[in-house]
Amino acid sequence: MALERVLFTCLKRNDKREVKVAQLAGSVAEHSAYHHGEQSLMTTIINLAQNYVGTNNINLLQPIGQFGTRLQGGKDAASPRYIFTMLSPLARLIFHPHDDPLLKYQRDDN
């Protein structure tokens, strides 16, 4: 669930510049009505950006900083306030802008 919200927010923001992982987590919580705390969002963002062997086939976010190593299984990633990320150019090739209107949006009361 958090993965979809992170991806939705990144596609909606359409940033071409890098952003701190902690700031992106706050933006995701704000724009997607995420009610479970920002720490799990930061972990999800870090996991989406990891690009060492054994993590993602395609990382949808670019890792700019220390996002962990294969030796430690990603547990040695730097603190989210010190690492940066941005949407990978491949993400918009996979999730084409013409498909955006096809998504059904859920409304939240809070």
C-alpha beads as a LAMMPS data file, in Angstrom:
LAMMPS data file: protein, C-alpha beads

110 atoms
109 bonds

1 atom types
1 bond types

-500.0 500.0 xlo xhi
-500.0 500.0 ylo yhi
-500.0 500.0 zlo zhi

Masses

1 110.0

Atoms # bond

1 1 1 0.000 0.000 0.000
2 1 1 2.756 2.453 0.889
3 1 1 4.599 1.648 -2.338
4 1 1 1.647 2.797 -4.442
5 1 1 1.300 5.983 -2.410
6 1 1 4.986 6.831 -2.793
7 1 1 4.830 6.228 -6.525
8 1 1 1.579 8.224 -6.856
9 1 1 3.090 11.208 -5.048
10 1 1 6.326 11.115 -7.052
11 1 1 4.429 10.961 -10.341
12 1 1 2.102 13.757 -9.218
13 1 1 4.986 16.010 -8.093
14 1 1 6.878 15.328 -11.336
15 1 1 10.085 16.649 -9.784
16 1 1 13.175 16.815 -11.932
17 1 1 15.401 17.566 -8.947
18 1 1 16.535 15.501 -6.003
19 1 1 14.704 15.629 -2.678
20 1 1 15.589 14.347 0.787
21 1 1 13.991 11.012 1.645
22 1 1 12.555 12.480 4.864
23 1 1 10.969 15.375 2.939
24 1 1 9.492 13.021 0.350
25 1 1 7.981 10.916 3.142
26 1 1 6.277 14.021 4.537
27 1 1 4.967 14.913 1.098
28 1 1 3.617 11.389 0.584
29 1 1 1.855 11.497 3.960
30 1 1 0.317 14.869 3.086
31 1 1 -0.828 14.144 -0.480
32 1 1 -2.025 10.567 -0.076
33 1 1 -3.676 10.583 3.366
34 1 1 -1.217 8.070 4.816
35 1 1 -2.074 7.490 8.481
36 1 1 0.609 5.033 9.637
37 1 1 3.603 7.235 10.400
38 1 1 6.449 8.501 8.293
39 1 1 9.062 5.964 9.431
40 1 1 7.480 3.165 7.403
41 1 1 7.246 5.530 4.432
42 1 1 10.944 6.334 4.684
43 1 1 11.767 2.618 4.754
44 1 1 9.599 2.070 1.670
45 1 1 11.272 4.953 -0.188
46 1 1 14.722 3.586 0.655
47 1 1 13.681 0.121 -0.559
48 1 1 12.332 1.570 -3.829
49 1 1 15.659 3.269 -4.520
50 1 1 18.001 0.390 -3.716
51 1 1 19.811 -0.860 -6.790
52 1 1 22.251 -3.513 -5.649
53 1 1 21.906 -7.123 -6.795
54 1 1 18.998 -8.872 -5.104
55 1 1 16.708 -5.900 -4.451
56 1 1 14.687 -4.516 -7.342
57 1 1 14.616 -5.549 -10.956
58 1 1 14.159 -1.859 -11.760
59 1 1 14.510 0.780 -9.086
60 1 1 11.734 3.345 -9.583
61 1 1 13.591 5.944 -7.523
62 1 1 17.206 6.956 -8.020
63 1 1 19.518 6.456 -5.041
64 1 1 21.617 9.544 -4.308
65 1 1 23.648 8.665 -1.236
66 1 1 24.163 5.522 0.844
67 1 1 21.018 3.402 0.417
68 1 1 22.569 0.241 1.805
69 1 1 24.693 -2.592 0.506
70 1 1 24.103 -6.161 -0.531
71 1 1 26.379 -7.391 2.260
72 1 1 24.108 -5.936 4.961
73 1 1 20.845 -6.476 3.065
74 1 1 20.198 -2.750 2.909
75 1 1 20.159 -2.350 6.691
76 1 1 23.223 -0.113 6.536
77 1 1 21.425 2.679 4.682
78 1 1 22.137 6.183 5.935
79 1 1 19.576 8.166 7.895
80 1 1 16.690 9.413 5.685
81 1 1 17.519 13.025 6.475
82 1 1 20.951 12.649 4.839
83 1 1 20.123 10.800 1.616
84 1 1 18.380 12.067 -1.485
85 1 1 16.256 10.515 -4.202
86 1 1 14.283 11.446 -7.273
87 1 1 11.982 9.685 -9.715
88 1 1 13.880 7.478 -12.128
89 1 1 13.471 8.341 -15.829
90 1 1 12.456 4.719 -16.374
91 1 1 9.450 5.143 -14.076
92 1 1 7.633 7.371 -16.580
93 1 1 8.404 4.901 -19.358
94 1 1 6.778 2.140 -17.326
95 1 1 3.885 4.260 -16.015
96 1 1 3.066 6.358 -19.081
97 1 1 1.379 9.761 -18.485
98 1 1 -1.485 8.773 -20.805
99 1 1 -2.466 6.093 -18.280
100 1 1 -2.901 8.545 -15.387
101 1 1 -6.608 9.310 -16.078
102 1 1 -7.390 5.575 -16.027
103 1 1 -6.733 5.287 -12.304
104 1 1 -9.637 5.388 -9.868
105 1 1 -8.977 7.711 -6.961
106 1 1 -10.270 6.929 -3.505
107 1 1 -11.470 9.805 -1.397
108 1 1 -10.549 9.922 2.279
109 1 1 -12.712 11.558 4.929
110 1 1 -9.842 12.641 7.150

Bonds

1 1 1 2
2 1 2 3
3 1 3 4
4 1 4 5
5 1 5 6
6 1 6 7
7 1 7 8
8 1 8 9
9 1 9 10
10 1 10 11
11 1 11 12
12 1 12 13
13 1 13 14
14 1 14 15
15 1 15 16
16 1 16 17
17 1 17 18
18 1 18 19
19 1 19 20
20 1 20 21
21 1 21 22
22 1 22 23
23 1 23 24
24 1 24 25
25 1 25 26
26 1 26 27
27 1 27 28
28 1 28 29
29 1 29 30
30 1 30 31
31 1 31 32
32 1 32 33
33 1 33 34
34 1 34 35
35 1 35 36
36 1 36 37
37 1 37 38
38 1 38 39
39 1 39 40
40 1 40 41
41 1 41 42
42 1 42 43
43 1 43 44
44 1 44 45
45 1 45 46
46 1 46 47
47 1 47 48
48 1 48 49
49 1 49 50
50 1 50 51
51 1 51 52
52 1 52 53
53 1 53 54
54 1 54 55
55 1 55 56
56 1 56 57
57 1 57 58
58 1 58 59
59 1 59 60
60 1 60 61
61 1 61 62
62 1 62 63
63 1 63 64
64 1 64 65
65 1 65 66
66 1 66 67
67 1 67 68
68 1 68 69
69 1 69 70
70 1 70 71
71 1 71 72
72 1 72 73
73 1 73 74
74 1 74 75
75 1 75 76
76 1 76 77
77 1 77 78
78 1 78 79
79 1 79 80
80 1 80 81
81 1 81 82
82 1 82 83
83 1 83 84
84 1 84 85
85 1 85 86
86 1 86 87
87 1 87 88
88 1 88 89
89 1 89 90
90 1 90 91
91 1 91 92
92 1 92 93
93 1 93 94
94 1 94 95
95 1 95 96
96 1 96 97
97 1 97 98
98 1 98 99
99 1 99 100
100 1 100 101
101 1 101 102
102 1 102 103
103 1 103 104
104 1 104 105
105 1 105 106
106 1 106 107
107 1 107 108
108 1 108 109
109 1 109 110
